Amino acid sequence: MSRMLTSILMIGSIGYFAFRYRYRLINVLLGSSWMRRLAVGSFMSFPGVKQKMMKSVFGGPSDW
């Protein structure tokens, strides 16, 4: 019982600090070029994300 309570408290405290310092953690993780490339590549692989981003950057077909 004590071991389970300790593990729950540890997971909770890690989650709390990760949420509190989330922007610092993101900056540290994305500071590396290969991690940034991996994050962008995996984000662009979601269905519809790439299409929406390309449409907002380059615009859709004009209606004139």
C-alpha positions as CSV (number, residue, x, y, z in Angstrom):
1,M,0.0,0.0,0.0
2,S,2.8,2.4,0.9
3,R,4.6,1.6,-2.4
4,M,1.5,2.4,-4.4
5,L,0.9,5.6,-2.5
6,T,4.5,6.7,-3.1
7,S,4.3,6.0,-6.8
8,I,1.0,7.9,-7.1
9,L,2.6,10.9,-5.3
10,M,5.7,10.8,-7.5
11,I,3.7,10.6,-10.7
12,G,1.5,13.5,-9.5
13,S,4.4,15.7,-8.6
14,I,6.2,15.0,-11.9
15,G,2.9,15.9,-13.7
16,Y,2.6,19.1,-11.7
17,F,6.1,20.3,-12.4
18,A,5.8,19.3,-16.1
19,F,2.6,21.4,-16.3
20,R,4.1,24.3,-14.4
21,Y,7.2,24.5,-16.5
22,R,5.7,23.2,-19.8
23,Y,7.0,26.2,-21.9
24,R,10.5,25.8,-20.6
25,L,10.4,22.1,-21.3
26,I,9.1,22.7,-24.8
27,N,11.9,25.3,-25.5
28,V,14.5,22.9,-24.2
29,L,13.2,20.0,-26.3
30,L,12.7,22.0,-29.5
31,G,16.1,23.7,-29.1
32,S,17.7,20.7,-30.8
33,S,17.4,20.7,-34.6
34,W,16.7,17.0,-34.9
35,M,14.0,17.1,-32.2
36,R,12.4,20.1,-33.9
37,R,12.5,18.2,-37.3
38,L,11.0,15.1,-35.6
39,A,8.2,17.2,-33.9
40,V,7.3,19.1,-37.1
41,G,7.3,15.9,-39.2
42,S,5.1,14.0,-36.8
43,F,2.7,17.0,-36.5
44,M,2.4,17.3,-40.3
45,S,1.6,13.6,-40.6
46,F,-1.8,14.1,-38.8
47,P,-4.6,13.9,-41.3
48,G,-5.7,17.3,-42.6
49,V,-3.0,19.4,-40.8
50,K,-0.7,19.7,-43.7
51,Q,-3.5,20.6,-46.1
52,K,-4.9,23.3,-43.7
53,M,-1.5,24.7,-43.1
54,M,-0.6,24.9,-46.8
55,K,-3.9,26.5,-47.5
56,S,-3.4,29.2,-44.9
57,V,0.2,29.9,-46.0
58,F,-0.2,29.9,-49.8
59,G,-4.0,30.5,-50.0
60,G,-6.6,28.5,-51.9
61,P,-7.7,28.9,-55.5
62,S,-8.9,32.4,-56.2
63,D,-12.5,33.0,-57.2
64,W,-12.3,35.7,-59.9
